[in-house]
C-alpha cells in the first residue's frame, strides 16, 4: 500500500478530503477527529424521572447476581470434592435415606443448591441490564425477582419502587 493511501483522511462532517497536516476541515471547519455529540437514537439525553426513581436498584440486582453465583460456586465445590460428597452421603444416611437412593439424592441436592441459584443469578443479571437500559423486559425481570424476594420480606421495598407509575411509564419497549 503506498504511503499516501495510509495518510488519506476525510472530514467526518462533510466528507471533504483532508491533508495530513490539517487539523480543521477546509470546507466546513470541523475538527479533524472531533465526533458529533448528538444523543444516540432511542436513548434519552438526560436522566428521566424513572431513572432517578430507581437509583441504585440495578446495582443491587447485580450484587444479588454475584452473591448467588458465589453461593452456587461454594456448593459446587462441596458436591465435586470427594470429602464433600462423603459428608453428603453420611448426612443422608443419618437421615434414614436408603443407600440405593443416595446417589439420586446427591443429584437432587446438586440441582437444588447449584441450579436454582444459577437461574436466580441469571434473572438478577437480566434485571440489572434491563434496568440500566430502561427497557420494559428489564422491569419485568426486576419485578419477578423482587416478588420472589418478597417471600422473605427482603424484596418488598424494591417491589414498591418498581411498581411506581413513573417508573413503569419511563421504561422503553425493547
Backbone as CSV, one residue per row, in Angstrom:
resi,resn,N_x,N_y,N_z,CA_x,CA_y,CA_z,C_x,C_y,C_z
1,UNK,0.844,-1.164,0.000,0.000,0.000,0.000,0.897,1.237,0.000
2,UNK,0.696,2.162,-0.915,1.508,3.373,-0.963,1.311,4.214,0.291
3,UNK,2.340,5.026,0.613,2.316,5.824,1.832,1.199,6.856,1.819
4,UNK,0.879,7.420,0.625,-0.148,8.454,0.600,-1.541,7.889,0.860
5,UNK,-1.770,6.603,0.576,-3.069,5.991,0.869,-3.259,5.773,2.355
6,UNK,-2.168,5.530,3.101,-2.274,5.304,4.537,-2.648,6.585,5.264
7,UNK,-2.247,7.737,4.758,-2.495,9.004,5.436,-3.727,9.721,4.904
8,UNK,-4.441,9.176,3.963,-5.633,9.799,3.422,-6.699,9.851,4.504
9,UNK,-7.266,11.032,4.698,-8.312,11.212,5.698,-9.415,12.069,5.104
10,UNK,-10.609,11.890,5.627,-11.769,12.627,5.170,-12.487,13.225,6.372
11,UNK,-13.115,14.353,6.169,-13.845,15.039,7.229,-15.039,14.176,7.655
12,UNK,-15.236,14.083,8.957,-16.358,13.270,9.433,-17.684,14.014,9.334
13,UNK,-17.641,15.330,9.073,-18.859,16.116,8.943,-19.337,16.205,7.492
14,UNK,-18.409,16.617,6.590,-18.836,16.868,5.204,-18.203,15.914,4.187
15,UNK,-17.193,15.162,4.597,-16.575,14.192,3.703,-15.474,14.739,2.823
16,UNK,-15.073,15.984,3.040,-14.013,16.581,2.220,-12.678,15.890,2.494
17,UNK,-11.837,15.810,1.448,-10.501,15.221,1.585,-9.627,16.140,2.415
18,UNK,-8.933,15.568,3.436,-8.071,16.352,4.316,-6.626,15.946,4.099
19,UNK,-5.758,16.926,4.105,-4.324,16.664,4.015,-3.835,16.229,5.395
20,UNK,-2.634,15.627,5.438,-2.078,15.088,6.668,-1.958,16.129,7.771
21,UNK,-1.536,17.330,7.475,-1.298,18.351,8.488,-2.530,19.133,8.902
22,UNK,-3.638,18.959,8.244,-4.827,19.751,8.555,-5.450,19.306,9.874
23,UNK,-5.725,20.289,10.728,-6.419,19.978,11.977,-7.910,20.231,11.819
24,UNK,-8.266,21.181,10.959,-9.658,21.527,10.707,-9.982,21.292,9.238
25,UNK,-11.231,21.006,8.969,-11.684,20.801,7.587,-11.666,22.139,6.857
26,UNK,-11.145,22.147,5.633,-11.077,23.354,4.837,-12.460,23.755,4.317
27,UNK,-13.395,22.814,4.240,-14.710,23.107,3.702,-15.694,23.550,4.788
28,UNK,-15.812,22.780,5.887,-16.838,23.097,6.891,-16.273,23.600,8.211
29,UNK,-14.966,23.457,8.442,-14.352,23.964,9.661,-14.403,23.018,10.845
30,UNK,-14.914,21.822,10.644,-14.996,20.864,11.758,-13.601,20.374,12.142
31,UNK,-13.413,20.068,13.435,-12.140,19.500,13.864,-11.960,18.150,13.203
32,UNK,-10.714,17.805,12.941,-10.416,16.579,12.201,-10.931,15.329,12.922
33,UNK,-10.683,15.216,14.221,-11.055,13.991,14.941,-12.219,14.194,15.884
34,UNK,-12.862,15.304,15.809,-13.983,15.603,16.694,-15.221,14.865,16.205
35,UNK,-15.826,14.115,17.088,-17.059,13.411,16.730,-18.246,14.209,17.243
36,UNK,-19.349,14.213,16.523,-20.522,14.965,16.972,-21.041,14.410,18.300
37,UNK,-21.554,15.282,19.158,-22.033,14.898,20.476,-23.552,14.732,20.498
38,UNK,-24.129,14.319,19.404,-25.575,14.131,19.343,-25.970,12.923,20.180
39,UNK,-27.114,12.973,20.845,-27.552,11.815,21.632,-27.849,10.632,20.716
40,UNK,-27.636,9.443,21.247,-27.896,8.238,20.464,-29.394,8.104,20.243
41,UNK,-29.799,7.602,19.079,-31.233,7.458,18.825,-31.841,6.439,19.790
42,UNK,-32.992,6.786,20.317,-33.695,5.869,21.204,-33.258,5.958,22.655
43,UNK,-32.245,6.743,22.952,-31.769,6.888,24.337,-32.015,8.325,24.784
44,UNK,-32.593,8.524,25.964,-32.793,9.895,26.423,-31.456,10.557,26.753
45,UNK,-31.324,11.833,26.437,-30.084,12.550,26.686,-29.897,12.822,28.175
46,UNK,-30.960,13.200,28.867,-30.914,13.479,30.294,-31.580,12.339,31.058
47,UNK,-31.167,12.100,32.300,-31.825,11.057,33.083,-33.305,11.384,33.257
48,UNK,-34.134,10.407,33.030,-35.567,10.609,33.181,-35.939,10.484,34.643
49,UNK,-37.170,10.822,34.936,-37.638,10.705,36.318,-37.625,9.241,36.746
50,UNK,-37.925,8.321,35.825,-37.889,6.897,36.156,-36.478,6.470,36.520
51,UNK,-35.470,6.964,35.778,-34.076,6.623,36.099,-33.709,7.134,37.485
52,UNK,-34.158,8.327,37.820,-33.856,8.882,39.131,-34.560,8.107,40.226
53,UNK,-35.774,7.619,39.958,-36.518,6.879,40.970,-35.902,5.510,41.265
54,UNK,-35.381,4.842,40.231,-34.822,3.515,40.503,-33.444,3.605,41.131
55,UNK,-32.743,4.705,40.928,-31.471,4.948,41.609,-30.500,3.785,41.551
56,UNK,-30.194,3.210,42.700,-29.206,2.135,42.810,-29.793,0.740,42.625
57,UNK,-31.074,0.638,42.331,-31.679,-0.696,42.187,-30.939,-1.602,41.212
58,UNK,-30.542,-1.127,40.030,-29.827,-2.034,39.128,-28.578,-2.624,39.765
59,UNK,-27.858,-1.808,40.524,-26.619,-2.283,41.143,-26.906,-3.282,42.265
60,UNK,-28.045,-3.151,42.931,-28.411,-4.139,43.943,-28.751,-5.478,43.278
61,UNK,-29.359,-5.410,42.096,-29.617,-6.648,41.356,-28.298,-7.285,40.901
62,UNK,-27.344,-6.467,40.503,-26.029,-7.001,40.126,-25.361,-7.656,41.324
63,UNK,-25.451,-7.032,42.489,-24.872,-7.619,43.703,-25.564,-8.934,44.043
64,UNK,-26.870,-8.995,43.834,-27.605,-10.246,44.064,-27.128,-11.348,43.132
65,UNK,-26.878,-11.007,41.878,-26.381,-11.999,40.916,-25.021,-12.517,41.338
66,UNK,-24.153,-11.620,41.754,-22.815,-12.035,42.181,-22.895,-12.903,43.428
67,UNK,-23.731,-12.500,44.389,-23.896,-13.294,45.606,-24.405,-14.695,45.320
68,UNK,-25.373,-14.804,44.435,-25.907,-16.125,44.092,-24.871,-16.981,43.367
69,UNK,-24.071,-16.365,42.509,-23.020,-17.124,41.824,-21.942,-17.603,42.795
70,UNK,-21.623,-16.788,43.787,-20.650,-17.205,44.806,-21.212,-18.386,45.594
71,UNK,-22.472,-18.298,45.991,-23.102,-19.399,46.722,-23.112,-20.678,45.886
72,UNK,-23.496,-20.572,44.610,-23.537,-21.756,43.739,-22.147,-22.352,43.572
73,UNK,-21.123,-21.509,43.478,-19.745,-21.994,43.352,-19.310,-22.743,44.606
74,UNK,-19.661,-22.220,45.768,-19.332,-22.904,47.013,-20.012,-24.264,47.095
75,UNK,-21.265,-24.309,46.705,-21.992,-25.578,46.756,-21.448,-26.573,45.725
76,UNK,-21.046,-26.080,44.575,-20.451,-26.961,43.563,-19.144,-27.546,44.082
77,UNK,-18.375,-26.759,44.824,-17.126,-27.274,45.398,-17.410,-28.398,46.384
78,UNK,-18.461,-28.261,47.164,-18.825,-29.321,48.118,-19.220,-30.586,47.377
79,UNK,-20.061,-30.432,46.364,-20.564,-31.613,45.633,-19.446,-32.287,44.845
80,UNK,-18.528,-31.521,44.277,-17.484,-32.096,43.431,-16.305,-32.671,44.216
81,UNK,-16.076,-32.189,45.412,-14.957,-32.697,46.208,-15.325,-34.049,46.821
82,UNK,-14.418,-35.032,46.786,-14.721,-36.341,47.373,-15.107,-36.247,48.853
83,UNK,-14.440,-35.382,49.612,-14.770,-35.242,51.030,-16.173,-34.655,51.203
84,UNK,-16.534,-33.722,50.360,-17.870,-33.127,50.422,-18.949,-34.132,50.090
85,UNK,-18.722,-34.933,49.054,-19.701,-35.973,48.702,-19.827,-36.991,49.818
86,UNK,-18.702,-37.369,50.438,-18.740,-38.335,51.545,-19.562,-37.759,52.701
87,UNK,-19.411,-36.478,52.950,-20.193,-35.845,54.015,-21.685,-35.840,53.667
88,UNK,-22.002,-35.596,52.402,-23.407,-35.643,51.984,-23.979,-37.046,52.158
89,UNK,-23.225,-38.071,51.736,-23.686,-39.446,51.906,-23.905,-39.765,53.382
90,UNK,-22.992,-39.298,54.218,-23.112,-39.548,55.651,-24.355,-38.848,56.212
91,UNK,-24.586,-37.614,55.794,-25.763,-36.869,56.271,-27.042,-37.536,55.821
92,UNK,-27.092,-37.966,54.560,-28.297,-38.644,54.066,-28.498,-39.975,54.787
93,UNK,-27.411,-40.675,55.062,-27.503,-41.945,55.796,-28.038,-41.736,57.196
94,UNK,-27.624,-40.676,57.863,-28.124,-40.387,59.203,-29.601,-40.022,59.190
95,UNK,-30.075,-39.520,58.071,-31.489,-39.149,57.941,-32.355,-40.343,57.527
96,UNK,-31.751,-41.490,57.337,-32.508,-42.689,57.016,-32.743,-42.924,55.537
97,UNK,-31.971,-42.272,54.677,-32.115,-42.482,53.236,-31.447,-43.814,52.886
98,UNK,-32.169,-44.720,52.199,-31.559,-45.998,51.814,-30.338,-45.772,50.915
99,UNK,-29.336,-46.624,51.001,-28.097,-46.465,50.232,-28.341,-46.511,48.729
100,UNK,-29.403,-47.188,48.301,-29.733,-47.261,46.878,-30.115,-45.876,46.346
101,UNK,-30.770,-45.082,47.160,-31.274,-43.771,46.723,-30.305,-42.623,46.973
102,UNK,-29.164,-42.890,47.585,-28.268,-41.799,47.960,-27.693,-41.060,46.757
103,UNK,-27.347,-41.779,45.697,-26.812,-41.103,44.504,-27.849,-40.169,43.900
104,UNK,-29.091,-40.628,43.867,-30.174,-39.787,43.358,-30.375,-38.568,44.254
105,UNK,-30.231,-38.748,45.563,-30.364,-37.628,46.495,-29.246,-36.596,46.282
106,UNK,-28.038,-37.077,46.017,-26.930,-36.149,45.769,-27.190,-35.355,44.492
107,UNK,-27.716,-36.007,43.462,-28.050,-35.300,42.216,-29.147,-34.276,42.479
108,UNK,-30.198,-34.670,43.208,-31.275,-33.735,43.543,-30.742,-32.550,44.340
109,UNK,-29.885,-32.846,45.306,-29.270,-31.796,46.121,-28.463,-30.843,45.232
110,UNK,-27.712,-31.411,44.307,-26.884,-30.599,43.414,-27.733,-29.664,42.567
111,UNK,-28.819,-30.181,42.028,-29.703,-29.354,41.200,-30.287,-28.222,42.035
112,UNK,-30.687,-28.532,43.252,-31.313,-27.518,44.101,-30.325,-26.437,44.543
113,UNK,-29.144,-26.830,44.996,-28.235,-25.834,45.576,-27.267,-25.229,44.565
114,UNK,-27.241,-25.758,43.348,-26.395,-25.162,42.307,-27.264,-24.582,41.193
115,UNK,-28.195,-25.373,40.687,-29.015,-24.945,39.555,-29.940,-23.792,39.871
116,UNK,-30.629,-23.869,41.009,-31.573,-22.806,41.362,-30.856,-21.465,41.571
117,UNK,-29.736,-21.417,42.316,-29.040,-20.128,42.418,-28.500,-19.605,41.083
118,UNK,-28.084,-20.495,40.192,-27.596,-20.031,38.887,-28.751,-19.406,38.091
119,UNK,-29.920,-20.014,38.148,-31.086,-19.434,37.471,-31.459,-18.106,38.117
120,UNK,-31.394,-18.054,39.452,-31.645,-16.781,40.146,-30.644,-15.714,39.746
121,UNK,-29.374,-16.094,39.615,-28.341,-15.140,39.197,-28.623,-14.638,37.779
122,UNK,-29.094,-15.524,36.914,-29.444,-15.117,35.552,-30.576,-14.094,35.571
123,UNK,-31.601,-14.327,36.386,-32.710,-13.382,36.483,-32.237,-12.045,37.058
124,UNK,-31.366,-12.093,38.075,-30.810,-10.862,38.634,-30.016,-10.108,37.569
125,UNK,-29.210,-10.824,36.795,-28.395,-10.179,35.758,-29.275,-9.555,34.680
126,UNK,-30.328,-10.260,34.270,-31.235,-9.696,33.264,-31.941,-8.459,33.803
127,UNK,-32.320,-8.493,35.082,-32.939,-7.311,35.690,-31.943,-6.153,35.709
128,UNK,-30.695,-6.439,36.053,-29.666,-5.395,36.081,-29.506,-4.751,34.707
129,UNK,-29.253,-5.561,33.684,-29.017,-4.998,32.352,-30.262,-4.309,31.805
130,UNK,-31.426,-4.886,32.057,-32.658,-4.272,31.574,-32.966,-2.951,32.254
131,UNK,-32.735,-2.882,33.577,-32.979,-1.622,34.276,-31.962,-0.559,33.886
132,UNK,-30.721,-0.956,33.658,-29.701,0.018,33.253,-30.050,0.625,31.894
133,UNK,-30.677,-0.155,31.036,-31.052,0.337,29.699,-32.481,0.853,29.662
134,UNK,-33.161,0.816,30.814,-34.537,1.300,30.945,-35.480,0.604,29.961
135,UNK,-35.393,-0.720,29.888,-36.260,-1.477,28.986,-37.410,-2.103,29.756
136,UNK,-38.487,-2.359,29.049,-39.672,-2.971,29.663,-39.346,-4.372,30.165
137,UNK,-38.581,-5.151,29.384,-38.277,-6.522,29.814,-37.401,-6.520,31.065
138,UNK,-36.550,-5.542,31.207,-35.733,-5.437,32.413,-36.588,-5.161,33.629
139,UNK,-37.586,-4.310,33.452,-38.513,-4.015,34.532,-39.271,-5.274,34.924
140,UNK,-39.694,-6.066,33.926,-40.435,-7.303,34.215,-39.564,-8.268,35.009
141,UNK,-38.310,-8.462,34.591,-37.424,-9.346,35.351,-37.203,-8.810,36.761
142,UNK,-37.057,-7.502,36.907,-36.855,-6.918,38.232,-38.068,-7.144,39.125
143,UNK,-39.260,-7.011,38.563,-40.480,-7.248,39.347,-40.585,-8.720,39.746
144,UNK,-40.253,-9.625,38.832,-40.299,-11.057,39.168,-39.320,-11.367,40.294
145,UNK,-38.093,-10.872,40.187,-37.085,-11.135,41.226,-37.518,-10.520,42.549
146,UNK,-38.022,-9.280,42.518,-38.469,-8.637,43.750,-39.655,-9.381,44.356
147,UNK,-40.525,-9.923,43.503,-41.671,-10.695,44.007,-41.206,-11.959,44.716
148,UNK,-40.232,-12.631,44.138,-39.709,-13.840,44.783,-39.029,-13.475,46.095
149,UNK,-38.221,-12.411,46.090,-37.557,-11.989,47.321,-38.552,-11.484,48.356
150,UNK,-39.716,-11.014,47.921,-40.704,-10.536,48.889,-41.249,-11.678,49.736
151,UNK,-41.066,-12.910,49.271,-41.478,-14.060,50.085,-40.674,-14.141,51.374
152,UNK,-39.471,-13.551,51.383,-38.668,-13.492,52.605,-38.569,-12.048,53.101
153,UNK,-39.512,-11.200,52.676,-39.658,-9.803,53.088,-38.565,-8.873,52.581
154,UNK,-37.530,-9.379,51.980,-36.436,-8.537,51.524,-36.807,-7.731,50.280
155,UNK,-37.653,-8.276,49.418,-37.940,-7.636,48.142,-39.079,-6.652,48.153
156,UNK,-39.781,-6.498,49.271,-40.945,-5.614,49.298,-40.578,-4.167,48.972
157,UNK,-39.513,-3.586,49.547,-39.191,-2.197,49.162,-38.842,-2.053,47.673
158,UNK,-38.160,-3.051,47.115,-37.828,-2.995,45.693,-39.104,-3.062,44.849
159,UNK,-40.005,-3.938,45.244,-41.255,-4.110,44.512,-42.067,-2.820,44.542
160,UNK,-42.132,-2.164,45.701,-42.868,-0.899,45.815,-42.255,0.148,44.885
161,UNK,-40.929,0.226,44.852,-40.259,1.202,43.996,-40.513,0.894,42.524
162,UNK,-40.427,-0.382,42.145,-40.602,-0.757,40.737,-42.034,-0.572,40.258
163,UNK,-43.008,-0.704,41.144,-44.400,-0.565,40.741,-44.868,0.886,40.745
164,UNK,-43.988,1.820,41.041,-44.290,3.238,40.980,-44.709,3.576,39.541
165,UNK,-45.833,4.277,39.357,-46.304,4.585,37.992,-45.277,5.324,37.137
166,UNK,-44.496,6.224,37.741,-43.491,6.959,36.966,-42.404,6.025,36.440
167,UNK,-42.029,5.039,37.217,-41.011,4.080,36.787,-41.579,3.246,35.636
168,UNK,-42.802,2.757,35.796,-43.399,1.938,34.728,-43.520,2.720,33.433
169,UNK,-43.946,3.971,33.499,-44.072,4.773,32.276,-42.737,5.103,31.660
170,UNK,-41.674,5.154,32.454,-40.352,5.522,31.950,-39.632,4.407,31.213
171,UNK,-40.129,3.180,31.275,-39.458,2.053,30.616,-39.810,2.044,29.129
172,UNK,-38.776,1.803,28.303,-38.970,1.736,26.857,-39.308,0.303,26.479
173,UNK,-40.017,0.178,25.407,-40.272,-1.163,24.858,-39.046,-1.590,24.070
174,UNK,-38.590,-2.811,24.300,-37.410,-3.278,23.564,-37.532,-4.770,23.307
